[in-house]
Amino acid sequence: MVNGMSRHRSAGRGASAQTRFASSEIPLYFQLASVLREQVLSGHFSTGDRIPTEAELVTEYGVSRITVRQALTLLEKDGLVRREVGRGTFVTEARPFTGEMAVEGSLDDLISLGMFTSVKLLDIHTVKATRVDAAKLGIEPGDDIVRCSRLRYWHKDPYCHIVVDLPGEIGKRLKKGDFKGSILRALEDKLHIQIRDAQQSVRASLADANLAKLLGTQIGAPLLSIDRLVMSVDGTPVEHVRTHYRSDIYSFSIHLHRDRAQRSWGPKSQRRP
């Protein structure tokens, strides 16, 4: 067991539609609805976005049109989407519960993790910032973002999928090789950007068709989703990272300690070896 990671048996590929999903006991329409619900609540689809058509969902998830319609009906009953005849299905304004707990840690831990696991670079390209992207990175909608997607491996098994967004003026200064290691290290050592801190949120999520294929798991399998925004010493956002971990390989642990002088509880950062 290293850093919450353990060996496992990879899920088989090329299975039937039924076995592509995480459970053979739960109706497919309910599992599909759960995956789509996760995409809406996580912000993968924003308010007003049109989600894929029935035909597109049939192709992507390998299910029948009846299954897709049943799944969309569940989402509509939950008030997450609205269906418009002749136009499609659109995301409504969702307000999920967002309780939080603050936990402190070390950015050195993040840099170390990037150095001791292997990475496969999937793609690097420049995209235009959406309204959500711009708000995260403190730039204007339509500005350039350098987006990198990667898989990290423990031995031969993919255990997480990472999407990194960098403001264009930063990302374009890095070389392809810089994206294969610790990007934080590259920002500090090569671009001389001093990192101050990061804000990170952790939540449970479900694997959609794309993540299931990349991570060698099943559709609807439980994942650990981490969203991180890294700031420089002047408070400028320099990196936005979205990571999905396989929960059967990776775990997230927190060590809490008691401050007896103040008789209160607080988190204690713990360096990895």
N, C-alpha and C positions, 0 to 999 in steps of 0.2 A: 504494500500500500504506500504510494508516494503522493503527497499533496492531495489526498482524497481520491486518487485514481487507482483503479484496480483492473486486472485483466478480465476479459469477458469473451463470450462467444459472439461473433458478429452475426447480425440478423441476415437471413438469406435474401438474395435479390431475385427478381423475376417471378415473384409469387403472384397468386391470383388476387383479384380485387379484395376478396374477403380477408385474406391473410396479410395484405399490405397494411391493414389497420391494426392498431395495437391489441384489440380484443376481438375474439370470435364469439363472445357471449353477448356483447352490447350491439344493438341494431346499428347498421351502417349509417343511417340518416342521423342518428344521435351523435355518433362519433364525428361525422362530417360537420354537423352543426357546432360541436365543441371546438373543432379546429378553426372554423370561420369566426366563431365568437372570440376566440383568442386573438385572431388577427385584427378584429375590430377594436377590442379593448386594449391591445398593446400599441395601437397607433399605426399598425401596418397599413390599414385603411383609415383615412381621415374622414371627418364629418363632411358629407356631401359627395364623397367618392363613389363611383359606380364599381361594384365588385364584379368579378368575372361573370360572364353569362352562364346560363344553364349548360349550354353546349360545351363551353370552355371548362366548367367544373367537371362535367362528365368525362372529358378527355384527360384532365389533369389527375383526377382521383380514381378513375377506372370504375365508376359506379353508374347506376342507371339514372335516367332523367327523373324517374319517380323519387328515387333516393334524394336527389338534389333538391327537388321541390319540397319534400318533407323537411329537409334541413333548413331551407330558407323560410319555411312557414314557422318553424320554431324560433328563428331569429326575429321574425316579424312580430310574433307574439310577445317576445321579450322587449320589443321596442328598440332593437338595435339597428334594424333596417326598415326601409319602406320599398314596396314593389310598385312600379309604375308600368302599366300596360303599354307595350310598344317601346319603352325606353330602357327598362332594366331595373336592377335592384340597387338602392343607394343607402349609404350609411347615414343614420340619424345621429343626433348629438347625444353621445353616451357620457354618463357621469359615474364611472365606477368608483368604489371606495378606494381611497389611497392612503391608508394608515402607514406611518413610517417609524422606523427606529434608527437612530443615528449610531453608527459604529465607526471607530477610528482605526486606521491601519497605516501601513507604510507603502509609499510609492516604489520604494526599492524592491518590495515583494513582487510588484507587477513586472518590473524590469527583469528580476531574476527568473520569474516564471517564463518570460519570453526567451530566455537564454538556454533553458534546460529542457525544452520540448521542441521536437522538429515541426516544421511548418511547410505546407504546400501552398504556393501562391496561385490562386485561381484566376484573378483578374485585377487589373488596374486600369481605370479610365476616368476621364473628366466628365462630370455631370453639372447641370445647372441646379443651384440650390432651390429647393421648394420653400414655402413659407415656414414649414416646421424645421427644415434644415437650417435656414437662415437664423431663426430664433435661437437655436442651440449654439451655433458657432459665432453669433454676433456679427453676421454679415447681412447683405441685402439679398432678397429673393432674386434669382437669376444670376447671381455671382457664381464663379467657378468653384467646384469642390473636386478634389482628387479623392476618389473612392477606391478602396482596396478591399478585396474579399479573400479570405484565407481559411485553410483548415489546419488545425493543430493535431498532432498525433502523439499518442503515448504508445511506444513501441510501433506496431504496425496498424494500430486502431485509431480512426479519427474520433476525437472526443469533444471537439468544439469547432463551431463555425463563427468566424469573426468578420465583421464589416467595419472598416475604419474610414472615417471621413476627416479630411484635412482641408482647411481653407486653401484655395488655389495657390495663393502666394507662398504658402509653406510647402504644400505637397509637390509642386512643380520643381522645387529645389532638391528633392530627394531622387536618388537613382533606384532602379529596379531592385538591386541587391539590398537596399536599405529596408525594403518591405518584407524581406525574408527572415529578418531577425526582430529584435526589440525596436519598435518604431520610437518609443520613448527615448531609448538610448541614442538613436540616430538624431532625434531632435536636439538632445542636449550636446552630444559630442560633435556632430557634424554641422548643425545649424546654429549651435551656441544659444539655443533657447532655454532659459532657465525655467524649469517646471516648479510650480509652487504647490499645488494641491489638485485634488480631483473629487468630483461628486459622483457617487455611484449608487445605483438602485438595483435591488435583486428581487426577482419575482419568479413564480412558477409559470411555465408556458407549455404548449403542445407542439409537436412536430407537424408541420404541413408537408405537402408532397415533396417540395424542393429540399427542405431540411432533412426529411427522412431519407431521401436518396443520398445526399451528401454525407450524412453521419452514419449511414448503414444501419438505420433503425426503422421503425414502423410509423406510419401515419398515426398521429394522435398519441405517440409515445411521450411521456413526461420529460420536459427539458428544464434546465435552470437558465433563466434569461437575465443577463446583466447589462445594464446601460451605464456607460461611464463618460463623463465630460471632464477633460483635463485642461487646467488653466496654467498660464505662465505667471511669473512673479508680479506682473502688472495687472493680473486679473483677466487677461485676454484668453478666450477659449482657443486652444490650439489643436485639439483632437477630440472627436466624438466616436466612441466605440460601442458597437452592439454585438454581444456575444451570446451564443446559444450553446450550452453544455449538455451532453448526454448525462442524465442523472444516474444512470447505472454505472458510470465510470468516474464521474467527478462529483465531489460533494463540497459544500461551502460551510466551513466551521468557524465559529466565533468563540474566543476565549474571554470571558467576563471575569473581572476581579473586583473585590470590595475594597474601597478606600476607607479604611477603618478610622482614619483621622476625621473624615467628614461623615462617617457612617452612611455612606451612599454606595450605590453600585455604578460601575463604569466599565467600558471595554478596555482591554489591554492588548496592545499590538504585539504580535509574536513573529519574529523573523524566521524565515525558512532556512534550513541549513544550506 
